[in-house]
């Protein structure tokens, strides 16, 4: 068994030597390798691989043809027109910023791309000098996020990109409605300053056409949010901000080709999936720690957290058997982590394996001691930490790329996408649905229905006073005291129809007259 796999044409390598896996353990996975390989071929042949939702899974194959499609050319033309000032706002102004309004993969992928390629401070640079738009993100239903945006954006020069496959995602919809109301209060039409990415015929598609959005780009039903960065979801924000999305796709497709290798021991995704499986006893018994030694990849652990945990964290296998599968992911960035959680990795619980990701070429050679540069110290810290962990019998994987670029970022994302799909076959779960997410959405809807019932009671009973238990009793929801208490507390602190005072160890609420 080769401990390291290398692509000489790109300099991308992955070293499994620190995992302490014996050749016999790899040989023992022969049947799983064969099954996973066969199932990946079914995915790429267009078979239904998400039976719950009766959907194909096409992100591996669509990106191979997307760059040659008319849709790709259309996005490039649109972005070039916006950046050149040929496509302008409803006020006739040149757009200088774009707001990406999406959640989950619709935000995390574009955020990772922007941070990795354009860097953390690029919004401070002149958009005119860069020939690109500044970019902001709305990825939650928290008013603080929206208020922060309104403080910095020029409504007459901001393009709004709304991303939702169905158009019914509440967080994205709420932010869109709030922005539409804000624009209406200023007497500015929102639609001519907005773009939608959604499925054809969705709620958002209809809303965009009814409200004269500047453009509507179609999203494929067969591509899930957490695997959408190599699709139009990643393309539009990238093109508007000067990122070469074609090179990103080239990198992803190059990794796809490599990870189709028939021999598992020549296939980096197959071997990575095997390491996950063996390290965690096929049950995710070890946490996966992602430590990129590159400040610009600080969001990679968050991105992989969604990709891995939403895909693999499942209660049932494909036969309906309760398995409670999953793989915990956490991390930050190398160097900094040595002053954070690395202490525990070295001296604490041996319940993890660490994946180090190194970018070999420095952004700039900056000497700090003789001829020793900042990047030399960073490499030394990485090598030292890896040596220390291995000396304690801890497990590590080393990923190296020559440079951080659109191409190499595409390689990393494609590697982990295929590894997740292969590992899912090893443990016989559906990696492409998210029943737990749907469960929380249904529970949240129940709380919102409860809020309606509580508000109805409050409106009809001015002067009523009591604890959360009293309010719950009066509306016939004695099994929801905690939820009622939360709703009352929010109302009391946000100018609602109730006031509260402390009564011993509990809050007493009074309906305002």
N, C-alpha and C positions, 0 to 999 in steps of 0.2 A: 504493500500500500504506500503510495507516494504521499508524503506529509504536506507537500506544497503543490498547488496548481498555478500555472503561469500562462498568461496570454502574451507571448512575445511581441505581437503586433501593437499592443496598447500599453504594455507594462503593468497591467492589472494582475494582482496575485492574491491568493488566499492560502494561508498556512494553518493546517490543522494539527501540527505537531504538539502544540501545548495542551491538547485535549486528552492525551494519554490513551488513545483508542488503539487496541491491538488489531492486526490484520484479521484475526479469527472473528472478531466482533463484526467487522465489515462483511466478511464472508457469510456470516449468519443472517445477514439481511437480504440475501440474494432474492428470495421470493418477494419481499417488499419492494425492492428495486424494480423487479420485473412488472409487478402490478402497477406501481406508480408511473412507470414509463408508459405502459399501455394506456392508462387513464389520461395522461397528459396528451397522448396522441388523439384520444377521443375528444378532448377539449378543443384541440386545434383543428380537428376535423368538423367541428360544429355541432357535436351532439349536445343534448340537454345535460348540463352538469350542475344546475341548480334546480332540482326537481320540485322543491317547495314552491318556487315562484315560476316554474316551467320556463326557465330562461337558459339560453346558451351563455357561455363565458368567453368573451371575444377579445379581451384586452391584449392577449399575447399575439393574436393574429392581425387585429385591426391596425396596430401601430406599424406593421410591416407594409401596409398599403396606404395608410393615411397620408403620408408625405406626398404621394403621387395623385391624391384625390383633388377634385374640384373644391371640396370643402376646405381643405388646407390652403389652397390658393386664394379662396374667398376671404379667409381669416387674415392672410398676409396682406391682401389688398386693403382690407378694412383697416388693419392696424397701421399700415403705411400711410393711409389717408388721414387717420387721426393724428399720427405723430408729425406729419408734414403740415398740419393745419388746413388740409383740404376738406376734412369732415369736421364741422364745428358744432358748438353747443347751440341751444335754442336762442341764446342771446347773441349769437354770431361770434362768440369768443373761441379762441383756440383752447382745446382741452389741455390742462397741465397736470391732471391727476386722475387716477381711476380708483374706485372703491370696489373691492371684491366682496360681495355679500353672499356668503355661503357657509356651510358648516361641515365638519368632518373632513372627508377627502377633498371636498370642493374648496376648502380653505387651507388645510394642512399641506397639500401638495404644492399649490402656488406659493405658500409662505416659505416652504423649504427651498423652492427654486429661487425665489427672490433673495433670501438670505445667503444662499450658497453662491449665487452668480453675481448679484449686484451688491451684496454686502449689507451690513447693518446700518450704515450711515448714509446710504446713497440718496435717501429722500431729502437730505440736506443740500444735495448738489442741485445745480440748476438743471431743470428738465430740458431747457432749450439747449444748454451746452451738451447734455448727454443725448439729445435727440430722442428722449423717451419720457413717458409719463411717470410721475410719482405714484406710489401705490399704497393704499390703506386697506384694512380688512375689517369687516364686520362678521364675526363668526359665533355670536351668542345673542341671547335676548336680554342682555344686561344694559340698562340705560346708561351706565357709565361709559361704555364703549361708544355708544352713539353720541353722547355729549362731547366726548373727547374728539370725535370726528368733526362734529359741527363747529368746534372751536378753531379748527385748522383749515377746513376746506372752503373754497370759493364756489358757492352753488352754481354760478354761471360758467364755471370752467372745469367742472368735475363730471367725469363719466362714471355712471353706475353700472356695474356688471353683476347681474343677479343670476346665481347658479343654483338650480334645483331641478332634479330629474322629473319629479311629479308636479312640482309647484306647490305642494301641500306641506312642505317642511315648515313647521311653525316658526322656528327661530328666523329663518330666512324671510319668510312671509311677513313676520312682525316688523323686521327692520325695513323691508320694502315699504310697508304701509306707513311706518313712522316717517320715512324719508319723503314719501309722497305727500303726507300731511304738511311736513316742513316746507316743501317746495310750494305747495298750495298757499300756505300762509305768506309766502314771499311774492306770490303772484307769478311764479315761474312754472311752466309745465314740466312735469317730471319725465314723461315718456320720451320726448326727443333728446333727453340727456341720459338715456338708459339703454342697456343691451341685455338680452336674456340668453342663457344657455340652458336648454331644457328639452324634454322629449316632445316630439310632434303631437299635438292634440292635448297636451297637459293643461292644467289650470293656469300655469305661468305662460304657456304658449298663447292661450286665448287672451289672457290679461295683457300680454305684451302687444298683441295685434290690436286689441280694443283700445289701447292707450298710446298707440303710435310710437312704440319703442324704435330707437334708431336702427336696431338690427336684432334678429333672432337667429341663433345658431342651434342646430339640432344635435342633441346628445343621444347616443345609442342606448337602448334599453338594456343591452347585454353587457354593459360595463358598469360595475359597481363603483360607488363613490371612493372607496379606499384603494381602488386600482385604476383611477381615472386620470392620473397625472400625465400619462402619455397620450391622452385623448384631447379633444377640443377643450375640455375643462382646464387642462394645463396650458394649452396652446394660446388661448386668447389673452390671458393676463401676461404671459411671457412675451408675446409679440408686441403688446402695447408698451412694454417696459424695456425693449431692446435686447431680449434674450433670444439667442439663435435656437429655436425649437427644433429645427431640422437636425442640428447636431445632437441634440438631446435624444431624438428618436434614433439617430444612427447608433448612439451608444447603447440604447436599450435593445435594439435589434441585433447588435453585435453580441451582447450578452445572451440574448435568446438563442442565437445560433450555437454559442458555446455550451449552453445549458441543455441543448438537445442531444449532446453526445451520448451514444448508445452505451458505452462502457461507463458504469457508475463512477468508477475511480478516476475517470477523466472529466467528469461532469461536476463543476463546482456547486451547483444547486443541489444535486443529488447527495453529494458528500456533506454539504452543510446541513441538509435535512437529516442525514444519518447521525451527525454529531448531536443535533438537538434531541433526537430520539434516544440515542444511547446515554447521553448525559442525564436526561430526565426520566430514564426507565420507561419511556413511551407514555409517560403521564404528566410531563411538565414538572417533575419534582425539583428541577433547578431553575432559578431565575436567569433570564438572559440580560446581561448588562452590556449596553452599547456605549462605547467610549470613543468617539471620534477625536483624534488629535488635530483638530482644525476648528477654529472658532466659527467659521462659516457653516460648519455642519452641526452646530449646536442643536438645531431643530430635528436632526435625523432621528434621534431617539424617540421624540414625540410622534414623528411620522410612522416609524416602525411599530410603535406602541399600538397605534390604531390598526395598521395592516396586520400585525401578528395576533393581537389579542381579540380583535373583533372577528377575525377569521377563524381562530382556533379555540376560542373560549366557548365551548358548547356543552350543554347538559346531556344531549342525546347523540348517539352515533346514527349512521344511516339506516340501521335496522330498528331504531327506536329504543335501543338499550341505553339505560342511564350510565354515563361514563364520566361526566364532569371533567372534560378535557380543558386544557389551556396551557399557556406559556406566558408567565409574567415578564414584562419588558420594562427596564428603567435605565436611565443614564443621563449624561449631561455633556461635558466635553473634557478631553484630556488636559492634564496640567492642573486646571481648576479643581477637577475631581479629587486630586491628591490632598486637597485641603477640605474635602467634603466627605463623601462616603467611602473613599478608597481605604480608609483606616479599618472599616468593618470588613471589607473584602480581604484584606491582608491578615487580620488578626481575629475576626469574628466568625460568624457561621459560614460553614462550607456548603452553601446551598445555591450556588450560582455557577455560571461560566461567563467569562468576559470576552467580548469581541472588540478588539482595538482596530480602529480604522485610521491609517496614516496617509497623509498627502506628502509626498517626498519633496516636491519642488516648493520652495518658499515663495510667498508673494513678492518678497524683496529680501535681499541679503543685508541685514542690519547688524553690524558688529556691535558687541557690547563688552567684550574682553579679548583684546588682541584681535585675532582673526576668527574667534568664536562668535557666532551670530545667534540671534534670538531663536531661529529655527533649529539650531544645533542643540540648544538647551531643551527645546521641546522634544526633540528626538531622544535625547538622553534620558529625559524623564519617562518617556514611553518605554524605552528599552530597560531602564532600571526597574520600573514597576512590573513589567512582564517577568523579568528575572526574579524579582522578589516573590511574586505570586506563585510562579512555578516552583520556587524553593520551598514554599509552604504546601506544595501538592495541590494547588488550585488549578483550574482549567482555563485555558485561553485560546482564542482564535485571533489570527493577525491578518487583516485585509490591508493591502497597500495599492495606491494608485499613484501614477507619476505626478499628475496635476489635477486640481479641482477645476472642472470645466463642465459645460453642458453635456459633453460626451460621457465623461466619467460619472457624472451624477445619473445619467441614464443607465449606465452599467450597474450601479449600485441598486437602483430601484428595481430594475428588471431581475437582478439576482435574487433579491428578497421576495419579489412577487412569485417567482417560480418555486423558490424554496418553500414558501408557505403552502402552495398548491400541492407539492410533493409530500410534505410532512402530513398534510391532511389525509392523503391517501394511506400513508403509513398507519394512521390511527383511525381510519374509516369514519371520518366526519365530513360534513358539508362545509367547506370553507367559504362559501359564497352567499350564505344567507346570514341573518342577524336577528333571530327570534327574541333574544334578550333585549335588544334595542326596541323592538316593537312592544315588548311587555312593559317597558318603562314608559313608553309613549302612551299606552292605554291607561296606565296608572296615573300619569299626569293629567290625562283627560278627565279621569274620575275626580281628581282634586279640583279641576276647573269647574266641573259640574257642581261640586259641593260649594264652591265659591259663589256660584249663581244662586243657589238655594239660601246661603247665608246672607247674601246681599239683599235678597227679596225679603227675608225676615227683618233685617236691619231697617230697610226702607219703610216697613209697615209698623215698626215698634219703636218710635222715638222715646227716649228716656229709659228704655230697658237697661238694666244693669246686672252684671253677674260675672262669674268666671267663665272660662272656656267650656267647662263642664255644663254650666247652666245654659249657655248658648247652644251647645250640642244637643242637650235634652230637648230644648224648645223646638229645634228643627228636626227632631227625630233621628239624629245621627250620633247616638251615644257610643258607637264603635269607631268614631272618627274624631275623638277629642284632640289628639295631637295635631291633626290637619286643621281643625277649626282654630286651635290656639295659634298656629302659624299664620293663618289668614287674618285673624284679628290683630296680631302683632304688626303685620305688614300694613294693614289699614290704619292703625293708630299712628304709625310713624311716617305715613305718606299722605297725610291730609285727608284721610278717609272719614267715614261717618261715625267712627267710634273714637273715644278717648280712653286712656288707661291710667290707672294708679296702682301702686303696689299695695297689696293687702296681705300682710304677713309674708309668706314665701310664695305667694301666687299673685298674678295680675288680675285686677278687676277691670272689666271693660264696661263703658257706658255709651249707649247710642246717643249721639248728639241730637238735640231738638232743633 
